[in-house]
Amino acid sequence: MGQSGRSRHQKRARAQAQLRNLEAYAAQPHSFVFARGRAGRGVRQLSLDLRRVMEPLTATRLQIRKKNSLKDCVAVAGPLGVTHFLILSKTETNIYFKLMRLPGGPTLTFRINQYTLVRDVVSSLRRHRMHEQQFAHPPLLVLNSFGPHGMHVKLMATMFQNLFPSINVHKVNLNTIKRCLLINYNPDSQELDFRHYSIKVVPVGASRGMKKLLQEKFPNMSRLQDISELLATGAGLSESEGEPDGEHNITELPQAVAGRGNMRAQQSAVRLTEIGPRMTLQLIKIQEGVGEGNVLFHSFVHKTEEELQAILAAKEEKLRLKAQRRDQQARDVQRKREQREAHKRKSLAGMKRARAGADGDSDAEDPGAPAEEGGAGQQEEEEDEAEYFRQAVGEEPDEAGSSGPRTQREPRKQLGNGLWLLTFLGLIPPKKEPGLVPPPGCGRDSGNIGTQRAQHAEVYGATVTWLQRQRDSALRRDRARSVTPSAVGATPCPANFSAAAARILNSFQEDFLWPLLVAEFLVAVAGNGLALYRFGTREQRPWHPAVVFSAQLAVSDLLYALTLPPLAAYFYPPKHWRYGEAACRLERFLFICNLLGSVIFIACISLNRYLGVVHPFFTRSHLRPKHAWAISAAGWALAALLAAPTLGFSHLKRPQQEGRCAVERPGACIKCLGTADDSQLEAYRVYILVVAALGCALPLLLTLAAYGALGRAVLRSPGMTAAEKLHVAMLVASGVALYASSYVPYYVTQVLNVHARQRWITGCPSFADAAQAEKALDLGSYVSYQVMRGLMPLAICIHPLLYMAVAPSLGCRRHGCLGCGGGRTPEDTESSGQGLALKPTATPRTPGPQSPEL
């Protein structure tokens, strides 16, 4: 039982001690030290060194991002108990240090005239003393020369004192004081010297030999006859180990201090070793608040009493205008809330009256609003409806329909019926008002139709006449602006004309195009698959930029080739799509995306060759594989962005007749249209022009510029033979010819085909019969486009030949093929590039000769 009691007492005492420690730690000042803005590497390192000085009562791992403002830091500092901010910043001319007291200020702004980092101070010392145990406790603050030089000097001293926890000289443990922070004020220059030292306490009064014995490393006494020689004369010890102690640093210890020989009531020497950083500060100004407020002191700007009063008046005026805006905003919010409530009450009252009129007798006369509501409310509703009629019709409402006396609800009925007719015919938007009901004869209450028609005949006649004029003019405007037959008022193209044209155009695809696509698929998959296999197995990692771009081109070509089998199956007679609408849109998207990717990566390969040959030193110093991967990712993103609208334009065309799809009945087949329908043909034409400009013309210009500069550099190279120059010229010419004979004709014929289709659709309604429609077809542009659809995939079959000039693993020189220089020796290969650096600058070394990068 006694053991249990002691255990509870120990737990309670331990918990109370922890609580006291937490309270004592929370009562101590804490700080944030950070740099703001574009401070530079030196100032940021200075902030880290200053953070080291403030340990352990600072955030050692504080990270401030660019988007974080000072208000964010203040908001975080409150819950964490942070009392001070030490902020470093840099301008074009000076470096500034701000000391802020939270949460109410003040803020002291210093200019850093000179500073030295910790690493520079330590490197200048022969023996430095700095270890982690020194930073387990805050430093001892020593202020010097902060005398009666003004209130601003007194405020500086108070700010620096409050930056560190207070010390009770009667209870302080000397073992916790391992560092010293000295701040010296020079009244003449008004500058502050900021110094940071480590403290070491050593005993005095003993000989050098005794000091050596008290150290951890025992001296070598093999040459001594007795230990007295070491204690008496210090034999074998260097003169540098004798420290120059004097009265200035010798004191009597009031308590034992960690270290050999530092006993209580014994004399010891206190030695300081500077560990940095150093700063020379000059006070610029003192402000109220945290970063903003009235300037209490300024070293360079001095204002008169009148100027101070003007500044205070301007600030008070600013605060008054701010309060006035807030009051106005509150009144506006209250007014809008009251208007919403009034409108809600008005709507509910109208709904009640409408239900009451619907449930009552239709022949009975509407007595109008009750006497307590009528008057102002009824007149306001009638004015609203009259204004709405003027805006919708453009004429004044007729209020003098009859000369005799009328009831209170008759003008509202006539106006409401005219507006209802405008809304019913779709020429004006409906007005959401519960009091507006359709005219008699269109609902269930149509008892007295003859009487009510006589009342509204005049309004109906004028309204219908005006509506006819407006609709006729609108139809004429739409017909004049129409471009395609699908516009409002235009006659659509007859179905038999479209079917006859489709039968002629599809015959080329079904007869010639699909077998060509199958053959190109087999060749492209074999060539690009082999290239990717060689890249993955034989190229050393990391790949140099030329191999990275070549691998991306191979992936793009391989994905492009995988879209050819579904297209060939679709063209196989009968032309019928069997895979659904989602597969149709996806196939068209992948087709366009990988086609654009091939063009982009060919341009990247060309630019890489240009940089490697014309600017080899820049390429070797700055171009890295990570840059090639980043450019490749951007190329894929650009290709996907340009191909994204294809997902919206592509669609399925449903069969026009019943039955099973067959060659004899093409109208029963489902069509996957990669282009837009007739209503969106103009938008599709604009899209094709944009793709042709950004996905073909721009890369072509970059490729031509790169190859032109490369060829000029090669032809001017004195170290290359005529055969080598011819070889380079042939490679450059083949790349440009491949580009110009495949991609450029494809986009040109595509634009011409869309334009021809647009002309044919515009003139389709005017054709007399199907024969005239077939004769009007522009077969030249269509056949040219289909031919290029078949020949353009040949480019992806030839691309593996381009890799041989880039990647060593695909170079034919290893296999000694004809025309590739297979009979050369390694010495010949190396000597051929002495005049001009044609090898890739970032290519890793591989055994054996390598093909030059061209």
PyMOL commands that set and color helices and strands:
alter all, ss='L'
color gray80, all
select helices_A, chain A and resi 2-27+41-53+70-80+118-123+132-136+151-162+174-176+208-214+227-233+239-241+305-359+376-393+410-424+449-481+495-538+545-562+564-571+580-614+616-622+625-643+646-649+666-668+678-715+722-766+770-775+779-791+794-803+808-810+812-814+826-831
alter helices_A, ss='H'
color red, helices_A
select strands_A, chain A and resi 31-35+84-90+95-101+107-116+140-144+179-186+191-203+250-252+267-274+278-287+295-298+651-653+671-673
alter strands_A, ss='S'
color yellow, strands_A
deselect
rebuild
show_as cartoon
